[in-house]
């Protein structure tokens, strides 16, 4: 029995370890792996990811919009990307900022005032959520938890895609991001990918790419006459008015005007499978 064991050991010794994920800050410098980072998260989705992988104790500050999980709400609030309270931010002595896409000038200013590194995460597809989670796990030393969560998300997305592929008909879905002015989720956006993965067709898929959340007109919405209209809960008054003024719309006639939890659906974070399930139910058979 000794020879097989020795042979296995030799094979393992020659097998390279899994490559570490290379995560750079906004200046191009690599971010060191550390279980003692002092992190300020300026994005609700990123905050959710940090807590979901067990890195919550490293979070010393959050944006005004970070409200999930409940523990995140108890962290010091520092404003938002464009309204950051710099004095309060610097008093927390962060060594790492985790942000979403933003104004480069803001990051340049922040970089001049703080020695902390700045990392931006962009999520334009459901698959990128799992990638972001893995990268956060790498940089915070929470690889095991992050990889397990990312694998569950990957598996859930594949299952949804397989179910969508079997649908005989894909309803045309209009996602109302904002009501006044009317803004929708265009092709190439995270919400567009969410709609398609859930088994729908984005009703504005023919718009040119480049602006993920473009303005739209009410006349164009009426002309498109989508099968389903989806909107965040805070737009209920807008949808109620639409139902009163446009009773002939197919989505109105068939009672497929649906309100969803905006925090859940619009955040590309660890609850992405819950969001996918909510959109799938909204789309219906």
Secondary structure, DSSP 8 states (H G I E B T S, - for coil): -HHHHHHHHHHHHHS--------B-TTS-B----TT--EEE-SHHHHHHHHHTT-GGGEEEE-TT---SHHHHTSEE---GGG--HHHHHHTT-SEEEE-S--HHHHHHHHHH--SEEEE---SSHHHHHHHHHHHHHHHT-HHHHHHHHHHHHHHHHHHHHHHHT-S---EEEEEEETTTTEE--TTSHHHHHHHHTT-EETTTTS-TT-TT-B--HHHHHHH--SEEEEEGGGHHHHHHHHHH-TTSHHHHTT-EEEE-HHHHH--STTHHHHHHHHHHHH--
